[in-house]
Amino acid sequence: MPITKDTVRDSLRRVLHPLFKQDVATAGAIKKIAVCDGFVSITLAGGGLSDDARLALRDAALAAVRDDSARAGDTLADLH
């Protein structure tokens, strides 16, 4: 199954936002998801987070999308 905005959003439901104590989708912290030909771009709300917390949130989001894509057999050309 090809990766879509919906599959990316579903992956992000497993990522906890450190300020809201909810997943980033439920917390409304997903600002943008763009998907085209295997390229995925995600923008999350990170205001109020320390630099370390922002990096940890980014890393968790990227890992969730990569893991779910690999499990589904999808190939990502780029993810950021």
N, CA, C, O and CB atoms as a CASP TS submission, in Angstrom:
PFRMAT TS
TARGET T0000
AUTHOR 0000-0000-0000
METHOD Language model
MODEL 1
PARENT N/A
ATOM      1  N   MET     1       0.844  -1.170   0.000  1.00  0.00           N
ATOM      2  CA  MET     1       0.000   0.000   0.000  1.00  0.00           C
ATOM      3  C   MET     1       0.895   1.241   0.000  1.00  0.00           C
ATOM      4  O   MET     1       1.780   1.356   0.847  1.00  0.00           O
ATOM      5  CB  MET     1      -0.963  -0.006   1.220  1.00  0.00           C
ATOM      6  N   PRO     2       0.683   2.153  -0.917  1.00  0.00           N
ATOM      7  CA  PRO     2       1.544   3.347  -0.973  1.00  0.00           C
ATOM      8  C   PRO     2       1.323   4.257   0.234  1.00  0.00           C
ATOM      9  O   PRO     2       0.235   4.309   0.809  1.00  0.00           O
ATOM     10  CB  PRO     2       1.283   4.131  -2.268  1.00  0.00           C
ATOM     11  N   ILE     3       2.372   4.960   0.592  1.00  0.00           N
ATOM     12  CA  ILE     3       2.273   5.876   1.730  1.00  0.00           C
ATOM     13  C   ILE     3       1.420   7.087   1.323  1.00  0.00           C
ATOM     14  O   ILE     3       1.552   7.618   0.221  1.00  0.00           O
ATOM     15  CB  ILE     3       3.697   6.330   2.211  1.00  0.00           C
ATOM     16  N   THR     4       0.556   7.499   2.233  1.00  0.00           N
ATOM     17  CA  THR     4      -0.343   8.633   2.008  1.00  0.00           C
ATOM     18  C   THR     4      -0.318   9.543   3.231  1.00  0.00           C
ATOM     19  O   THR     4       0.278   9.211   4.255  1.00  0.00           O
ATOM     20  CB  THR     4      -1.795   8.148   1.712  1.00  0.00           C
ATOM     21  N   LYS     5      -0.967  10.682   3.110  1.00  0.00           N
ATOM     22  CA  LYS     5      -1.084  11.576   4.275  1.00  0.00           C
ATOM     23  C   LYS     5      -1.783  10.859   5.423  1.00  0.00           C
ATOM     24  O   LYS     5      -1.417  11.033   6.585  1.00  0.00           O
ATOM     25  CB  LYS     5      -1.858  12.868   3.904  1.00  0.00           C
ATOM     26  N   ASP     6      -2.786  10.054   5.095  1.00  0.00           N
ATOM     27  CA  ASP     6      -3.522   9.335   6.146  1.00  0.00           C
ATOM     28  C   ASP     6      -2.652   8.305   6.848  1.00  0.00           C
ATOM     29  O   ASP     6      -2.731   8.165   8.069  1.00  0.00           O
ATOM     30  CB  ASP     6      -4.746   8.649   5.557  1.00  0.00           C
ATOM     31  N   THR     7      -1.813   7.573   6.094  1.00  0.00           N
ATOM     32  CA  THR     7      -0.952   6.582   6.746  1.00  0.00           C
ATOM     33  C   THR     7       0.112   7.269   7.601  1.00  0.00           C
ATOM     34  O   THR     7       0.495   6.753   8.650  1.00  0.00           O
ATOM     35  CB  THR     7      -0.284   5.674   5.697  1.00  0.00           C
ATOM     36  N   VAL     8       0.588   8.435   7.151  1.00  0.00           N
ATOM     37  CA  VAL     8       1.551   9.203   7.951  1.00  0.00           C
ATOM     38  C   VAL     8       0.871   9.677   9.241  1.00  0.00           C
ATOM     39  O   VAL     8       1.439   9.554  10.326  1.00  0.00           O
ATOM     40  CB  VAL     8       2.110  10.424   7.138  1.00  0.00           C
ATOM     41  N   ARG     9      -0.335  10.212   9.118  1.00  0.00           N
ATOM     42  CA  ARG     9      -1.078  10.683  10.301  1.00  0.00           C
ATOM     43  C   ARG     9      -1.310   9.525  11.284  1.00  0.00           C
ATOM     44  O   ARG     9      -1.182   9.700  12.496  1.00  0.00           O
ATOM     45  CB  ARG     9      -2.444  11.312   9.876  1.00  0.00           C
ATOM     46  N   ASP    10      -1.648   8.353  10.758  1.00  0.00           N
ATOM     47  CA  ASP    10      -1.840   7.182  11.623  1.00  0.00           C
ATOM     48  C   ASP    10      -0.553   6.816  12.351  1.00  0.00           C
ATOM     49  O   ASP    10      -0.584   6.464  13.530  1.00  0.00           O
ATOM     50  CB  ASP    10      -2.333   5.984  10.803  1.00  0.00           C
ATOM     51  N   SER    11       0.577   6.897  11.657  1.00  0.00           N
ATOM     52  CA  SER    11       1.869   6.617  12.297  1.00  0.00           C
ATOM     53  C   SER    11       2.136   7.608  13.420  1.00  0.00           C
ATOM     54  O   SER    11       2.644   7.236  14.478  1.00  0.00           O
ATOM     55  CB  SER    11       3.011   6.668  11.263  1.00  0.00           C
ATOM     56  N   LEU    12       1.796   8.864  13.189  1.00  0.00           N
ATOM     57  CA  LEU    12       2.062   9.909  14.180  1.00  0.00           C
ATOM     58  C   LEU    12       1.164   9.793  15.402  1.00  0.00           C
ATOM     59  O   LEU    12       1.429  10.419  16.428  1.00  0.00           O
ATOM     60  CB  LEU    12       1.889  11.273  13.554  1.00  0.00           C
ATOM     61  N   ARG    13       0.111   9.002  15.301  1.00  0.00           N
ATOM     62  CA  ARG    13      -0.758   8.787  16.471  1.00  0.00           C
ATOM     63  C   ARG    13      -0.032   8.001  17.575  1.00  0.00           C
ATOM     64  O   ARG    13      -0.513   7.927  18.706  1.00  0.00           O
ATOM     65  CB  ARG    13      -2.042   8.035  16.049  1.00  0.00           C
ATOM     66  N   ARG    14       1.115   7.422  17.244  1.00  0.00           N
ATOM     67  CA  ARG    14       1.900   6.683  18.244  1.00  0.00           C
ATOM     68  C   ARG    14       2.948   7.562  18.925  1.00  0.00           C
ATOM     69  O   ARG    14       3.668   7.101  19.811  1.00  0.00           O
ATOM     70  CB  ARG    14       2.585   5.490  17.590  1.00  0.00           C
ATOM     71  N   VAL    15       3.032   8.833  18.509  1.00  0.00           N
ATOM     72  CA  VAL    15       4.060   9.741  19.039  1.00  0.00           C
ATOM     73  C   VAL    15       3.438  10.686  20.061  1.00  0.00           C
ATOM     74  O   VAL    15       2.510  11.434  19.754  1.00  0.00           O
ATOM     75  CB  VAL    15       4.732  10.550  17.892  1.00  0.00           C
ATOM     76  N   LEU    16       3.960  10.640  21.266  1.00  0.00           N
ATOM     77  CA  LEU    16       3.447  11.472  22.357  1.00  0.00           C
ATOM     78  C   LEU    16       4.080  12.863  22.309  1.00  0.00           C
ATOM     79  O   LEU    16       5.302  12.997  22.247  1.00  0.00           O
ATOM     80  CB  LEU    16       3.721  10.805  23.725  1.00  0.00           C
ATOM     81  N   HIS    17       3.233  13.898  22.338  1.00  0.00           N
ATOM     82  CA  HIS    17       3.744  15.274  22.413  1.00  0.00           C
ATOM     83  C   HIS    17       4.062  15.562  23.878  1.00  0.00           C
ATOM     84  O   HIS    17       3.198  15.382  24.736  1.00  0.00           O
ATOM     85  CB  HIS    17       2.701  16.322  21.832  1.00  0.00           C
ATOM     86  N   PRO    18       5.281  16.005  24.183  1.00  0.00           N
ATOM     87  CA  PRO    18       5.680  16.152  25.586  1.00  0.00           C
ATOM     88  C   PRO    18       4.919  17.226  26.368  1.00  0.00           C
ATOM     89  O   PRO    18       4.811  17.119  27.590  1.00  0.00           O
ATOM     90  CB  PRO    18       7.131  16.459  25.645  1.00  0.00           C
ATOM     91  N   LEU    19       4.401  18.234  25.718  1.00  0.00           N
ATOM     92  CA  LEU    19       3.649  19.266  26.439  1.00  0.00           C
ATOM     93  C   LEU    19       2.201  18.878  26.680  1.00  0.00           C
ATOM     94  O   LEU    19       1.649  19.138  27.750  1.00  0.00           O
ATOM     95  CB  LEU    19       3.697  20.566  25.677  1.00  0.00           C
ATOM     96  N   PHE    20       1.591  18.258  25.685  1.00  0.00           N
ATOM     97  CA  PHE    20       0.159  17.983  25.747  1.00  0.00           C
ATOM     98  C   PHE    20      -0.177  16.624  26.354  1.00  0.00           C
ATOM     99  O   PHE    20      -1.327  16.369  26.712  1.00  0.00           O
ATOM    100  CB  PHE    20      -0.425  18.066  24.374  1.00  0.00           C
ATOM    101  N   LYS    21       0.829  15.751  26.471  1.00  0.00           N
ATOM    102  CA  LYS    21       0.630  14.403  27.014  1.00  0.00           C
ATOM    103  C   LYS    21      -0.434  13.617  26.232  1.00  0.00           C
ATOM    104  O   LYS    21      -1.142  12.776  26.785  1.00  0.00           O
ATOM    105  CB  LYS    21       0.230  14.491  28.491  1.00  0.00           C
ATOM    106  N   GLN    22      -0.521  13.916  24.945  1.00  0.00           N
ATOM    107  CA  GLN    22      -1.391  13.207  24.002  1.00  0.00           C
ATOM    108  C   GLN    22      -0.563  12.934  22.765  1.00  0.00           C
ATOM    109  O   GLN    22       0.509  13.509  22.577  1.00  0.00           O
ATOM    110  CB  GLN    22      -2.694  14.034  23.655  1.00  0.00           C
ATOM    111  N   ASP    23      -1.078  12.038  21.912  1.00  0.00           N
ATOM    112  CA  ASP    23      -0.367  11.843  20.652  1.00  0.00           C
ATOM    113  C   ASP    23      -0.455  13.132  19.837  1.00  0.00           C
ATOM    114  O   ASP    23      -1.369  13.932  20.035  1.00  0.00           O
ATOM    115  CB  ASP    23      -0.955  10.633  19.853  1.00  0.00           C
ATOM    116  N   VAL    24       0.491  13.332  18.926  1.00  0.00           N
ATOM    117  CA  VAL    24       0.575  14.596  18.201  1.00  0.00           C
ATOM    118  C   VAL    24      -0.653  14.861  17.330  1.00  0.00           C
ATOM    119  O   VAL    24      -1.007  16.019  17.107  1.00  0.00           O
ATOM    120  CB  VAL    24       1.816  14.609  17.342  1.00  0.00           C
ATOM    121  N   ALA    25      -1.306  13.811  16.835  1.00  0.00           N
ATOM    122  CA  ALA    25      -2.506  14.006  16.021  1.00  0.00           C
ATOM    123  C   ALA    25      -3.661  14.505  16.889  1.00  0.00           C
ATOM    124  O   ALA    25      -4.314  15.490  16.544  1.00  0.00           O
ATOM    125  CB  ALA    25      -2.897  12.691  15.306  1.00  0.00           C
ATOM    126  N   THR    26      -3.914  13.838  18.001  1.00  0.00           N
ATOM    127  CA  THR    26      -4.995  14.223  18.904  1.00  0.00           C
ATOM    128  C   THR    26      -4.749  15.615  19.487  1.00  0.00           C
ATOM    129  O   THR    26      -5.687  16.388  19.682  1.00  0.00           O
ATOM    130  CB  THR    26      -5.139  13.192  20.034  1.00  0.00           C
ATOM    131  N   ALA    27      -3.478  15.929  19.764  1.00  0.00           N
ATOM    132  CA  ALA    27      -3.120  17.222  20.343  1.00  0.00           C
ATOM    133  C   ALA    27      -3.222  18.363  19.336  1.00  0.00           C
ATOM    134  O   ALA    27      -3.131  19.531  19.714  1.00  0.00           O
ATOM    135  CB  ALA    27      -1.718  17.165  20.900  1.00  0.00           C
ATOM    136  N   GLY    28      -3.410  18.036  18.061  1.00  0.00           N
ATOM    137  CA  GLY    28      -3.484  19.074  17.034  1.00  0.00           C
ATOM    138  C   GLY    28      -2.133  19.666  16.703  1.00  0.00           C
ATOM    139  O   GLY    28      -2.049  20.796  16.224  1.00  0.00           O
ATOM    140  N   ALA    29      -1.064  18.909  16.955  1.00  0.00           N
ATOM    141  CA  ALA    29       0.293  19.407  16.756  1.00  0.00           C
ATOM    142  C   ALA    29       0.835  19.138  15.357  1.00  0.00           C
ATOM    143  O   ALA    29       1.968  19.515  15.059  1.00  0.00           O
ATOM    144  CB  ALA    29       1.208  18.792  17.770  1.00  0.00           C
ATOM    145  N   ILE    30       0.058  18.498  14.498  1.00  0.00           N
ATOM    146  CA  ILE    30       0.504  18.283  13.124  1.00  0.00           C
ATOM    147  C   ILE    30       0.122  19.520  12.323  1.00  0.00           C
ATOM    148  O   ILE    30      -1.061  19.801  12.127  1.00  0.00           O
ATOM    149  CB  ILE    30      -0.127  16.979  12.503  1.00  0.00           C
ATOM    150  N   LYS    31       1.114  20.245  11.867  1.00  0.00           N
ATOM    151  CA  LYS    31       0.870  21.465  11.098  1.00  0.00           C
ATOM    152  C   LYS    31       0.775  21.171   9.604  1.00  0.00           C
ATOM    153  O   LYS    31      -0.022  21.786   8.894  1.00  0.00           O
ATOM    154  CB  LYS    31       1.976  22.485  11.360  1.00  0.00           C
ATOM    155  N   LYS    32       1.594  20.224   9.127  1.00  0.00           N
ATOM    156  CA  LYS    32       1.591  19.925   7.698  1.00  0.00           C
ATOM    157  C   LYS    32       2.116  18.525   7.458  1.00  0.00           C
ATOM    158  O   LYS    32       3.066  18.083   8.103  1.00  0.00           O
ATOM    159  CB  LYS    32       2.431  20.950   6.921  1.00  0.00           C
ATOM    160  N   ILE    33       1.480  17.826   6.514  1.00  0.00           N
ATOM    161  CA  ILE    33       1.996  16.565   5.993  1.00  0.00           C
ATOM    162  C   ILE    33       1.941  16.677   4.480  1.00  0.00           C
ATOM    163  O   ILE    33       0.885  16.953   3.910  1.00  0.00           O
ATOM    164  CB  ILE    33       1.174  15.317   6.522  1.00  0.00           C
ATOM    165  N   ALA    34       3.068  16.465   3.835  1.00  0.00           N
ATOM    166  CA  ALA    34       3.123  16.453   2.372  1.00  0.00           C
ATOM    167  C   ALA    34       3.720  15.122   1.932  1.00  0.00           C
ATOM    168  O   ALA    34       4.743  14.686   2.459  1.00  0.00           O
ATOM    169  CB  ALA    34       3.964  17.660   1.818  1.00  0.00           C
ATOM    170  N   VAL    35       3.074  14.480   0.962  1.00  0.00           N
ATOM    171  CA  VAL    35       3.533  13.185   0.452  1.00  0.00           C
ATOM    172  C   VAL    35       3.467  13.228  -1.071  1.00  0.00           C
ATOM    173  O   VAL    35       2.432  13.568  -1.644  1.00  0.00           O
ATOM    174  CB  VAL    35       2.667  11.998   1.025  1.00  0.00           C
ATOM    175  N   CYS    36       4.582  12.879  -1.727  1.00  0.00           N
ATOM    176  CA  CYS    36       4.607  12.831  -3.189  1.00  0.00           C
ATOM    177  C   CYS    36       5.731  11.911  -3.654  1.00  0.00           C
ATOM    178  O   CYS    36       6.903  12.155  -3.365  1.00  0.00           O
ATOM    179  CB  CYS    36       4.785  14.253  -3.786  1.00  0.00           C
ATOM    180  N   ASP    37       5.374  10.871  -4.364  1.00  0.00           N
ATOM    181  CA  ASP    37       6.361   9.971  -4.983  1.00  0.00           C
ATOM    182  C   ASP    37       7.418   9.458  -4.011  1.00  0.00           C
ATOM    183  O   ASP    37       8.598   9.401  -4.356  1.00  0.00           O
ATOM    184  CB  ASP    37       7.045  10.678  -6.120  1.00  0.00           C
ATOM    185  N   GLY    38       7.011   9.086  -2.811  1.00  0.00           N
ATOM    186  CA  GLY    38       7.940   8.530  -1.838  1.00  0.00           C
ATOM    187  C   GLY    38       8.641   9.563  -0.974  1.00  0.00           C
ATOM    188  O   GLY    38       9.404   9.202  -0.078  1.00  0.00           O
ATOM    189  N   PHE    39       8.397  10.827  -1.227  1.00  0.00           N
ATOM    190  CA  PHE    39       8.963  11.898  -0.417  1.00  0.00           C
ATOM    191  C   PHE    39       7.911  12.320   0.601  1.00  0.00           C
ATOM    192  O   PHE    39       6.753  12.546   0.250  1.00  0.00           O
ATOM    193  CB  PHE    39       9.416  13.111  -1.303  1.00  0.00           C
ATOM    194  N   VAL    40       8.318  12.425   1.861  1.00  0.00           N
ATOM    195  CA  VAL    40       7.388  12.794   2.928  1.00  0.00           C
ATOM    196  C   VAL    40       7.993  13.942   3.721  1.00  0.00           C
ATOM    197  O   VAL    40       9.158  13.899   4.118  1.00  0.00           O
ATOM    198  CB  VAL    40       7.075  11.577   3.858  1.00  0.00           C
ATOM    199  N   SER    41       7.179  14.971   3.943  1.00  0.00           N
ATOM    200  CA  SER    41       7.587  16.110   4.760  1.00  0.00           C
ATOM    201  C   SER    41       6.535  16.310   5.843  1.00  0.00           C
ATOM    202  O   SER    41       5.335  16.321   5.567  1.00  0.00           O
ATOM    203  CB  SER    41       7.765  17.409   3.893  1.00  0.00           C
ATOM    204  N   ILE    42       6.997  16.465   7.070  1.00  0.00           N
ATOM    205  CA  ILE    42       6.108  16.639   8.217  1.00  0.00           C
ATOM    206  C   ILE    42       6.526  17.904   8.968  1.00  0.00           C
ATOM    207  O   ILE    42       7.712  18.129   9.205  1.00  0.00           O
ATOM    208  CB  ILE    42       6.145  15.386   9.159  1.00  0.00           C
ATOM    209  N   THR    43       5.551  18.718   9.339  1.00  0.00           N
ATOM    210  CA  THR    43       5.804  19.869  10.193  1.00  0.00           C
ATOM    211  C   THR    43       4.942  19.718  11.439  1.00  0.00           C
ATOM    212  O   THR    43       3.718  19.607  11.358  1.00  0.00           O
ATOM    213  CB  THR    43       5.503  21.218   9.447  1.00  0.00           C
ATOM    214  N   LEU    44       5.608  19.717  12.598  1.00  0.00           N
ATOM    215  CA  LEU    44       4.916  19.585  13.879  1.00  0.00           C
ATOM    216  C   LEU    44       5.066  20.867  14.691  1.00  0.00           C
ATOM    217  O   LEU    44       6.065  21.576  14.564  1.00  0.00           O
ATOM    218  CB  LEU    44       5.461  18.378  14.674  1.00  0.00           C
ATOM    219  N   ALA    45       4.077  21.160  15.520  1.00  0.00           N
ATOM    220  CA  ALA    45       4.165  22.289  16.440  1.00  0.00           C
ATOM    221  C   ALA    45       5.128  21.922  17.559  1.00  0.00           C
ATOM    222  O   ALA    45       4.957  20.904  18.230  1.00  0.00           O
ATOM    223  CB  ALA    45       2.761  22.669  17.012  1.00  0.00           C
ATOM    224  N   GLY    46       6.132  22.750  17.752  1.00  0.00           N
ATOM    225  CA  GLY    46       7.116  22.474  18.790  1.00  0.00           C
ATOM    226  C   GLY    46       7.358  23.662  19.691  1.00  0.00           C
ATOM    227  O   GLY    46       8.311  23.675  20.470  1.00  0.00           O
ATOM    228  N   GLY    47       6.487  24.672  19.587  1.00  0.00           N
ATOM    229  CA  GLY    47       6.644  25.860  20.431  1.00  0.00           C
ATOM    230  C   GLY    47       6.562  25.493  21.901  1.00  0.00           C
ATOM    231  O   GLY    47       5.764  24.645  22.300  1.00  0.00           O
ATOM    232  N   GLY    48       7.392  26.139  22.697  1.00  0.00           N
ATOM    233  CA  GLY    48       7.393  25.891  24.129  1.00  0.00           C
ATOM    234  C   GLY    48       8.266  24.722  24.558  1.00  0.00           C
ATOM    235  O   GLY    48       8.414  24.456  25.751  1.00  0.00           O
ATOM    236  N   LEU    49       8.845  24.024  23.587  1.00  0.00           N
ATOM    237  CA  LEU    49       9.714  22.885  23.906  1.00  0.00           C
ATOM    238  C   LEU    49      11.170  23.325  23.927  1.00  0.00           C
ATOM    239  O   LEU    49      11.566  24.229  23.193  1.00  0.00           O
ATOM    240  CB  LEU    49       9.516  21.741  22.886  1.00  0.00           C
ATOM    241  N   SER    50      11.949  22.689  24.761  1.00  0.00           N
ATOM    242  CA  SER    50      13.395  22.919  24.733  1.00  0.00           C
ATOM    243  C   SER    50      13.942  22.340  23.430  1.00  0.00           C
ATOM    244  O   SER    50      13.275  21.551  22.760  1.00  0.00           O
ATOM    245  CB  SER    50      14.104  22.274  25.985  1.00  0.00           C
ATOM    246  N   ASP    51      15.149  22.736  23.085  1.00  0.00           N
ATOM    247  CA  ASP    51      15.764  22.201  21.865  1.00  0.00           C
ATOM    248  C   ASP    51      15.856  20.679  21.917  1.00  0.00           C
ATOM    249  O   ASP    51      15.593  20.003  20.923  1.00  0.00           O
ATOM    250  CB  ASP    51      17.160  22.805  21.661  1.00  0.00           C
ATOM    251  N   ASP    52      16.231  20.145  23.076  1.00  0.00           N
ATOM    252  CA  ASP    52      16.346  18.692  23.214  1.00  0.00           C
ATOM    253  C   ASP    52      14.998  18.010  23.050  1.00  0.00           C
ATOM    254  O   ASP    52      14.906  16.968  22.400  1.00  0.00           O
ATOM    255  CB  ASP    52      16.947  18.334  24.569  1.00  0.00           C
ATOM    256  N   ALA    53      13.951  18.583  23.630  1.00  0.00           N
ATOM    257  CA  ALA    53      12.613  18.001  23.518  1.00  0.00           C
ATOM    258  C   ALA    53      12.111  18.081  22.078  1.00  0.00           C
ATOM    259  O   ALA    53      11.458  17.157  21.595  1.00  0.00           O
ATOM    260  CB  ALA    53      11.631  18.718  24.466  1.00  0.00           C
ATOM    261  N   ARG    54      12.415  19.184  21.392  1.00  0.00           N
ATOM    262  CA  ARG    54      12.011  19.344  19.997  1.00  0.00           C
ATOM    263  C   ARG    54      12.697  18.284  19.126  1.00  0.00           C
ATOM    264  O   ARG    54      12.062  17.681  18.261  1.00  0.00           O
ATOM    265  CB  ARG    54      12.354  20.770  19.490  1.00  0.00           C
ATOM    266  N   LEU    55      13.979  18.065  19.357  1.00  0.00           N
ATOM    267  CA  LEU    55      14.714  17.046  18.595  1.00  0.00           C
ATOM    268  C   LEU    55      14.188  15.645  18.895  1.00  0.00           C
ATOM    269  O   LEU    55      14.073  14.817  17.992  1.00  0.00           O
ATOM    270  CB  LEU    55      16.216  17.120  18.912  1.00  0.00           C
ATOM    271  N   ALA    56      13.873  15.384  20.145  1.00  0.00           N
ATOM    272  CA  ALA    56      13.328  14.072  20.518  1.00  0.00           C
ATOM    273  C   ALA    56      11.967  13.846  19.864  1.00  0.00           C
ATOM    274  O   ALA    56      11.672  12.739  19.413  1.00  0.00           O
ATOM    275  CB  ALA    56      13.204  13.953  22.053  1.00  0.00           C
ATOM    276  N   LEU    57      11.141  14.885  19.809  1.00  0.00           N
ATOM    277  CA  LEU    57       9.837  14.783  19.156  1.00  0.00           C
ATOM    278  C   LEU    57      10.016  14.519  17.668  1.00  0.00           C
ATOM    279  O   LEU    57       9.337  13.662  17.103  1.00  0.00           O
ATOM    280  CB  LEU    57       9.013  16.067  19.377  1.00  0.00           C
ATOM    281  N   ARG    58      10.919  15.243  17.035  1.00  0.00           N
ATOM    282  CA  ARG    58      11.204  15.030  15.609  1.00  0.00           C
ATOM    283  C   ARG    58      11.682  13.604  15.350  1.00  0.00           C
ATOM    284  O   ARG    58      11.195  12.933  14.440  1.00  0.00           O
ATOM    285  CB  ARG    58      12.258  16.033  15.116  1.00  0.00           C
ATOM    286  N   ASP    59      12.636  13.150  16.156  1.00  0.00           N
ATOM    287  CA  ASP    59      13.181  11.809  15.966  1.00  0.00           C
ATOM    288  C   ASP    59      12.114  10.728  16.157  1.00  0.00           C
ATOM    289  O   ASP    59      12.084   9.746  15.415  1.00  0.00           O
ATOM    290  CB  ASP    59      14.335  11.575  16.933  1.00  0.00           C
ATOM    291  N   ALA    60      11.244  10.907  17.144  1.00  0.00           N
ATOM    292  CA  ALA    60      10.177   9.933  17.393  1.00  0.00           C
ATOM    293  C   ALA    60       9.196   9.905  16.222  1.00  0.00           C
ATOM    294  O   ALA    60       8.742   8.835  15.815  1.00  0.00           O
ATOM    295  CB  ALA    60       9.433  10.266  18.706  1.00  0.00           C
ATOM    296  N   ALA    61       8.871  11.075  15.685  1.00  0.00           N
ATOM    297  CA  ALA    61       7.940  11.149  14.555  1.00  0.00           C
ATOM    298  C   ALA    61       8.534  10.484  13.317  1.00  0.00           C
ATOM    299  O   ALA    61       7.857   9.710  12.641  1.00  0.00           O
ATOM    300  CB  ALA    61       7.582  12.613  14.247  1.00  0.00           C
ATOM    301  N   LEU    62       9.787  10.780  13.023  1.00  0.00           N
ATOM    302  CA  LEU    62      10.434  10.187  11.852  1.00  0.00           C
ATOM    303  C   LEU    62      10.544   8.670  12.000  1.00  0.00           C
ATOM    304  O   LEU    62      10.314   7.927  11.046  1.00  0.00           O
ATOM    305  CB  LEU    62      11.827  10.802  11.640  1.00  0.00           C
ATOM    306  N   ALA    63      10.896   8.222  13.194  1.00  0.00           N
ATOM    307  CA  ALA    63      11.019   6.778  13.432  1.00  0.00           C
ATOM    308  C   ALA    63       9.675   6.080  13.264  1.00  0.00           C
ATOM    309  O   ALA    63       9.614   4.995  12.685  1.00  0.00           O
ATOM    310  CB  ALA    63      11.577   6.509  14.839  1.00  0.00           C
ATOM    311  N   ALA    64       8.603   6.682  13.759  1.00  0.00           N
ATOM    312  CA  ALA    64       7.275   6.071  13.648  1.00  0.00           C
ATOM    313  C   ALA    64       6.872   5.911  12.184  1.00  0.00           C
ATOM    314  O   ALA    64       6.360   4.864  11.789  1.00  0.00           O
ATOM    315  CB  ALA    64       6.228   6.916  14.396  1.00  0.00           C
ATOM    316  N   VAL    65       7.102   6.940  11.387  1.00  0.00           N
ATOM    317  CA  VAL    65       6.740   6.880   9.966  1.00  0.00           C
ATOM    318  C   VAL    65       7.621   5.873   9.234  1.00  0.00           C
ATOM    319  O   VAL    65       7.126   5.083   8.430  1.00  0.00           O
ATOM    320  CB  VAL    65       6.866   8.274   9.310  1.00  0.00           C
ATOM    321  N   ARG    66       8.931   5.896   9.511  1.00  0.00           N
ATOM    322  CA  ARG    66       9.846   4.938   8.867  1.00  0.00           C
ATOM    323  C   ARG    66       9.473   3.498   9.204  1.00  0.00           C
ATOM    324  O   ARG    66       9.414   2.644   8.320  1.00  0.00           O
ATOM    325  CB  ARG    66      11.296   5.213   9.297  1.00  0.00           C
ATOM    326  N   ASP    67       9.219   3.231  10.491  1.00  0.00           N
ATOM    327  CA  ASP    67       8.890   1.871  10.928  1.00  0.00           C
ATOM    328  C   ASP    67       7.606   1.370  10.278  1.00  0.00           C
ATOM    329  O   ASP    67       7.560   0.247   9.777  1.00  0.00           O
ATOM    330  CB  ASP    67       8.754   1.822  12.449  1.00  0.00           C
ATOM    331  N   ASP    68       6.568   2.196  10.285  1.00  0.00           N
ATOM    332  CA  ASP    68       5.298   1.775   9.689  1.00  0.00           C
ATOM    333  C   ASP    68       5.421   1.596   8.180  1.00  0.00           C
ATOM    334  O   ASP    68       4.819   0.686   7.611  1.00  0.00           O
ATOM    335  CB  ASP    68       4.202   2.794  10.003  1.00  0.00           C
ATOM    336  N   SER    69       6.199   2.458   7.532  1.00  0.00           N
ATOM    337  CA  SER    69       6.399   2.332   6.089  1.00  0.00           C
ATOM    338  C   SER    69       7.135   1.038   5.754  1.00  0.00           C
ATOM    339  O   SER    69       6.772   0.337   4.809  1.00  0.00           O
ATOM    340  CB  SER    69       7.178   3.539   5.546  1.00  0.00           C
ATOM    341  N   ALA    70       8.156   0.729   6.524  1.00  0.00           N
ATOM    342  CA  ALA    70       8.922  -0.501   6.296  1.00  0.00           C
ATOM    343  C   ALA    70       8.047  -1.729   6.513  1.00  0.00           C
ATOM    344  O   ALA    70       8.114  -2.682   5.736  1.00  0.00           O
ATOM    345  CB  ALA    70      10.147  -0.555   7.226  1.00  0.00           C
ATOM    346  N   ARG    71       7.227  -1.714   7.563  1.00  0.00           N
ATOM    347  CA  ARG    71       6.330  -2.830   7.833  1.00  0.00           C
ATOM    348  C   ARG    71       5.325  -3.039   6.703  1.00  0.00           C
ATOM    349  O   ARG    71       4.941  -4.170   6.404  1.00  0.00           O
ATOM    350  CB  ARG    71       5.595  -2.602   9.143  1.00  0.00           C
ATOM    351  N   ALA    72       4.906  -1.949   6.083  1.00  0.00           N
ATOM    352  CA  ALA    72       3.928  -2.025   4.992  1.00  0.00           C
ATOM    353  C   ALA    72       4.606  -2.321   3.651  1.00  0.00           C
ATOM    354  O   ALA    72       3.931  -2.537   2.645  1.00  0.00           O
ATOM    355  CB  ALA    72       3.135  -0.713   4.898  1.00  0.00           C
ATOM    356  N   GLY    73       5.939  -2.330   3.641  1.00  0.00           N
ATOM    357  CA  GLY    73       6.669  -2.606   2.412  1.00  0.00           C
ATOM    358  C   GLY    73       6.815  -1.392   1.505  1.00  0.00           C
ATOM    359  O   GLY    73       7.141  -1.526   0.325  1.00  0.00           O
ATOM    360  N   ASP    74       6.575  -0.217   2.053  1.00  0.00           N
ATOM    361  CA  ASP    74       6.712   1.023   1.285  1.00  0.00           C
ATOM    362  C   ASP    74       8.158   1.476   1.303  1.00  0.00           C
ATOM    363  O   ASP    74       8.874   1.258   2.280  1.00  0.00           O
ATOM    364  CB  ASP    74       5.793   2.131   1.848  1.00  0.00           C
ATOM    365  N   THR    75       8.587   2.108   0.219  1.00  0.00           N
ATOM    366  CA  THR    75       9.923   2.666   0.129  1.00  0.00           C
ATOM    367  C   THR    75       9.836   4.175   0.209  1.00  0.00           C
ATOM    368  O   THR    75       9.122   4.809  -0.568  1.00  0.00           O
ATOM    369  CB  THR    75      10.624   2.225  -1.169  1.00  0.00           C
ATOM    370  N   LEU    76      10.561   4.745   1.147  1.00  0.00           N
ATOM    371  CA  LEU    76      10.609   6.197   1.277  1.00  0.00           C
ATOM    372  C   LEU    76      11.844   6.709   0.574  1.00  0.00           C
ATOM    373  O   LEU    76      12.954   6.248   0.840  1.00  0.00           O
ATOM    374  CB  LEU    76      10.602   6.632   2.760  1.00  0.00           C
ATOM    375  N   ALA    77      11.657   7.666  -0.326  1.00  0.00           N
ATOM    376  CA  ALA    77      12.798   8.292  -0.996  1.00  0.00           C
ATOM    377  C   ALA    77      13.474   9.293  -0.065  1.00  0.00           C
ATOM    378  O   ALA    77      14.698   9.422  -0.056  1.00  0.00           O
ATOM    379  CB  ALA    77      12.350   8.989  -2.299  1.00  0.00           C
ATOM    380  N   ASP    78      12.655  10.003   0.723  1.00  0.00           N
ATOM    381  CA  ASP    78      13.168  10.968   1.679  1.00  0.00           C
ATOM    382  C   ASP    78      12.092  11.249   2.705  1.00  0.00           C
ATOM    383  O   ASP    78      10.900  11.232   2.396  1.00  0.00           O
ATOM    384  CB  ASP    78      13.620  12.271   0.978  1.00  0.00           C
ATOM    385  N   LEU    79      12.519  11.506   3.923  1.00  0.00           N
ATOM    386  CA  LEU    79      11.592  11.800   5.015  1.00  0.00           C
ATOM    387  C   LEU    79      12.220  12.885   5.861  1.00  0.00           C
ATOM    388  O   LEU    79      13.329  12.729   6.371  1.00  0.00           O
ATOM    389  CB  LEU    79      11.272  10.523   5.871  1.00  0.00           C
ATOM    390  N   HIS    80      11.508  13.976   6.005  1.00  0.00           N
ATOM    391  CA  HIS    80      11.988  15.065   6.875  1.00  0.00           C
ATOM    392  C   HIS    80      10.811  15.838   7.409  1.00  0.00           C
ATOM    393  O   HIS    80      10.992  16.796   8.160  1.00  0.00           O
ATOM    394  CB  HIS    80      12.951  16.010   6.118  1.00  0.00           C
TER
END
